[in-house]
Amino acid sequence: MQWRVIDSDEALEQLVERERDCKMVAVDTEFMRRDTYYPQVALVQRCFEADRGMAWLVDPLRVVDTSPLAALLRDDDVI
């Protein structure tokens, strides 16, 4: 499997716009629990049905505006 890191707001927006017509998306999250009482999201992994063999690794510590991702996950037409 190949992977690419998404580490800016612009890159996340471009990715979500490119995959806007997807019907399925897989999501996995990794959390960091060090130095805090509450888990902090450290990585969001995404795979789209059209990009078989490609994983998109979203760095939530560098991406400030996650609204494109939230909109995609709220879309009733996407599984």
C-alpha positions in Angstrom: 0.0 0.0 0.0 1.2 3.5 -0.8 0.5 6.5 1.4 0.6 10.3 1.4 0.6 12.7 4.3 -1.9 15.6 4.3 -0.3 18.3 6.5 -2.1 21.5 5.5 -5.6 22.9 5.3 -5.2 23.4 1.5 -4.1 19.8 0.9 -7.0 18.4 3.0 -9.5 20.6 1.1 -8.1 19.5 -2.3 -8.3 15.8 -1.3 -11.9 16.0 -0.1 -12.9 18.0 -3.2 -11.2 15.4 -5.4 -13.0 12.6 -3.7 -16.4 14.4 -3.4 -18.2 11.8 -5.5 -16.9 8.8 -3.6 -19.5 6.4 -2.3 -17.4 4.8 0.4 -14.6 5.9 2.7 -12.7 4.0 5.4 -11.5 6.0 8.4 -9.1 5.0 11.2 -7.8 7.2 14.0 -4.8 7.0 16.2 -4.6 8.8 19.6 -1.8 10.1 21.8 -2.3 9.7 25.5 1.1 10.9 26.7 1.3 13.9 28.9 -2.5 14.4 29.1 -5.5 13.0 30.9 -7.5 13.0 27.7 -6.6 11.4 24.4 -5.5 13.7 21.7 -6.0 12.8 18.0 -2.6 12.2 16.5 -3.4 10.7 13.1 -6.5 10.2 10.8 -6.1 7.6 8.1 -8.4 7.7 5.1 -8.9 5.3 2.2 -11.3 6.0 -0.6 -13.0 3.4 -2.8 -11.5 4.9 -6.0 -8.0 5.0 -4.6 -7.4 1.3 -4.0 -3.9 0.8 -2.6 -3.6 4.4 -1.4 -3.9 5.6 2.2 -4.2 9.3 3.0 -2.6 10.2 6.4 -4.1 13.4 7.8 -1.9 15.1 10.4 -4.4 16.8 12.8 -1.6 18.5 14.6 -0.8 20.5 11.4 -4.2 20.7 9.8 -6.2 23.5 11.5 -9.4 23.5 9.5 -11.0 20.0 9.5 -14.4 21.2 8.3 -14.0 19.6 4.8 -13.4 16.3 6.5 -16.3 16.8 8.8 -18.6 17.7 5.9 -17.6 14.5 4.0 -18.3 12.3 7.1 -21.7 14.0 7.6 -22.7 13.4 3.9 -25.6 10.9 3.9 -24.6 9.6 0.5 -21.2 8.4 1.7 -20.8 5.1 3.5 
